[in-house]
Amino acid sequence: MPATIGMKGDGFYDDHSSGQRASIESLASWIEAAAAGAHLPTQGRPFVVADYGSSEGRNSVLAMRCVIDSLRRRGATGPVCPIFSDLVTNNFNQLFRNLDEDDVMRHREGGIFPAAVGGSFYTSLLPPGSVHLGMTFNAVVWLDRLPAEPFPEFIVYMGPRSHRADVRIPAATVAAFSQQAANDLIRFLECRAAEIAPGGRLLVAQPARDHERSIGEGLYDLMHDACLALVREKRLDLAAYQRVTMPIYFRSLDEMLAPVDAAGGPLHDRFSVERAEVERFPTPFGAAYARSGDLAAYVDEYVGFAQAFTEPILRAGLEAVHGPQIVPAIYERMKLLLREAPAQYEIEYIQAAVLFARR
Ligand SMILES: C[S@@+](CC[C@H](N)C(=O)[O-])C[C@H]1O[C@@H](n2cnc3c(N)ncnc32)[C@H](O)[C@@H]1O
């Protein structure tokens, strides 16, 4: 069973994922290059482009449209099959509504034939050699499963070095999480290597850490501090909280490249690297706050953004002990703390991206 059931549904993710949308927009030139470089299918056969971890789809449709524009610009006029894939527990109803509301996706006469596939991207999802371009945004940060090594010190693994004096990360935790993340990425790439035809492209982008900082700083500090405040007030049981760990791993660029490393990377014979970078940019709500100074709007958007991807995990971990009121109480406390000390919980989007070519 995967470590997550996906994002908060009912359109909530779509409405609270401006950070992820900005991350995809920042990759427009990468997406275009991937579509421009991918080998085309033989005359008349469809060009298959798959997005792995598409969620409810509003952001994914944006990436797909970028691919279609790029294909049309290079004179590829044949049919295109955009495949949207996510866990079986994903809100596919909203995905299909988004496809129906999009002019390009709805009009089959334009040669666009969208489809969806449910299943974990740590498994095989499509027929061998059938994909010409694979993409994944903000998704392979989710581990297949948490390592057996418990990590009670913080709400998410932030290693290898701790960013807070009050959080200790034992060496055994570092070893267990980095090994799980390494194995998961290899598994993901092995599955894609089988699906992507020789000459195809694979664009992998994920929230990351660079040499100085992790994308998790600020947001997970806020969540952790909010939970500890509720523990102090005896509204949250410490042991129950300590059992909750987000099944997320913020890779460095080096870790993303390790599977294709010439010196022994297991995927080296199947993928070469066309481009690899890590970049930082402000979140849209952080930039808006810097311009307007509207703290109330900032707090709402920041915590909504966090809620969209963390709520299912908090509910699964805490509701059995505390009932349904505990998770809303955490987000309310996050809002309170953020209003009191916005500078302490500032976040920067840090994204690592690699464009692979299938050998
Ligand atoms: C933060 S959302 C990103 C959605 C979209 N790509 C974007 O950038 O806005 C992460 C998505 O990855 C999906 N996901 C997590 N683990 C997965 C797995 N093992 N297999 C397939 N999808 C997974 C989640 O269900 C979720 O929809």
The ligand as a MOL file (V3000), in Angstrom:
LIG
                    3D

  0  0  0     0  0            999 V3000
M  V30 BEGIN CTAB
M  V30 COUNTS 27 29 0 0 0
M  V30 BEGIN ATOM
M  V30 1 C 1.8750 17.6540 -4.8040 0
M  V30 2 S 0.9280 16.6500 -5.9170 0 CHG=1
M  V30 3 C 1.5620 17.2050 -7.4810 0
M  V30 4 C 0.4830 17.2930 -8.5300 0
M  V30 5 C 0.9200 17.9290 -9.8330 0
M  V30 6 N 1.9540 17.1300 -10.4790 0
M  V30 7 C 1.3990 19.3290 -9.5820 0
M  V30 8 O 2.6170 19.5810 -9.7140 0
M  V30 9 O 0.5880 20.1900 -9.2440 0 CHG=-1
M  V30 10 C 1.7010 15.0580 -5.7550 0
M  V30 11 C 0.9290 13.9620 -6.4480 0
M  V30 12 O 1.7330 12.7840 -6.4530 0
M  V30 13 C 0.8680 11.7060 -6.2320 0
M  V30 14 N 1.6180 10.5390 -5.7440 0
M  V30 15 C 2.2680 10.3780 -4.5730 0
M  V30 16 N 2.8070 9.1470 -4.5010 0
M  V30 17 C 2.4820 8.5220 -5.6670 0
M  V30 18 C 2.7480 7.2310 -6.1940 0
M  V30 19 N 3.4490 6.3260 -5.5220 0
M  V30 20 N 2.2680 6.9360 -7.4250 0
M  V30 21 C 1.5470 7.8350 -8.1340 0
M  V30 22 N 1.2680 9.0890 -7.6840 0
M  V30 23 C 1.7280 9.4210 -6.4620 0
M  V30 24 C -0.1370 12.1940 -5.2120 0
M  V30 25 O -1.2890 11.3950 -5.1960 0
M  V30 26 C -0.3680 13.6090 -5.7190 0
M  V30 27 O -1.4560 13.6910 -6.5770 0
M  V30 END ATOM
M  V30 BEGIN BOND
M  V30 1 1 1 2
M  V30 2 1 2 3
M  V30 3 1 2 10
M  V30 4 1 3 4
M  V30 5 1 4 5
M  V30 6 1 5 6
M  V30 7 1 5 7
M  V30 8 2 7 8
M  V30 9 1 7 9
M  V30 10 1 10 11
M  V30 11 1 11 12
M  V30 12 1 11 26
M  V30 13 1 12 13
M  V30 14 1 13 14
M  V30 15 1 13 24
M  V30 16 1 14 15
M  V30 17 1 14 23
M  V30 18 2 15 16
M  V30 19 1 16 17
M  V30 20 1 17 18
M  V30 21 2 17 23
M  V30 22 1 18 19
M  V30 23 2 18 20
M  V30 24 1 20 21
M  V30 25 2 21 22
M  V30 26 1 22 23
M  V30 27 1 24 25
M  V30 28 1 24 26
M  V30 29 1 26 27
M  V30 END BOND
M  V30 END CTAB
M  END
